Amino acid sequence: MASEVFLDDREPRVSLSSAEELKLLVIADIISKRGQEAKSMTLGELADILRERRST
């Protein structure tokens, strides 16, 4: 679970677990490989792609 860490008066920083960081890297990889198509991708479409990746 992510937790917020506040430093001075700046915006909050988010600390991620290794598992959460890995999930974000996978999502970033999908988006970067899809290019322009990713700009119009819905969360449902992204979830379907993640499920497909997990099943292979």
N, C-alpha and C positions, 0 to 999 in steps of 0.2 A: 504494500500500500504506500502510495506517495505521501510524503509529509512536507509541509512548508517550513522553510527556514528563512527568518527575516534577518537581514544584515543592514544595520544603520536605518536610514529612512528610505532605502531603495525598494524596488519592487520585490515581492517575495520570490525566493528561489525554491525550486522543487527538488527534493532528493528522491531518486528512484532506486528501487531494488535492482539487482542484476537482471531478474526476470522481466521487470517492467521495461528496463532499458533495451533488452533484447527484442521485446515486442515492438517497441517504437522503431528500432532499426529495421525490423522486417517490414513494417508499414512504410517506412521511408524508402526501402528498396523497391517495393511494389510501385510506389508512386513515381520514383525516378525512372523505372523501366517502362512505365506506361506513358510517360511524357505528356503531351497535350491531352490525351484521352483522360488522364487522371484529373484534369481540372474540372471535368463535368461528372466525375464518378461520385455516386452516392455512397453513404455509409453502408447500405445494404450490399451494394456491389463489392465494396472493399471487404466486408465480412465474408461474402461468398468466396472471394479469392483466398482469404486467410484459411477458410475451411478446406478448400481444395488443396492448399499447400500442406496443411496438417495431415490430410488423408494420404498423401503420396510419400 
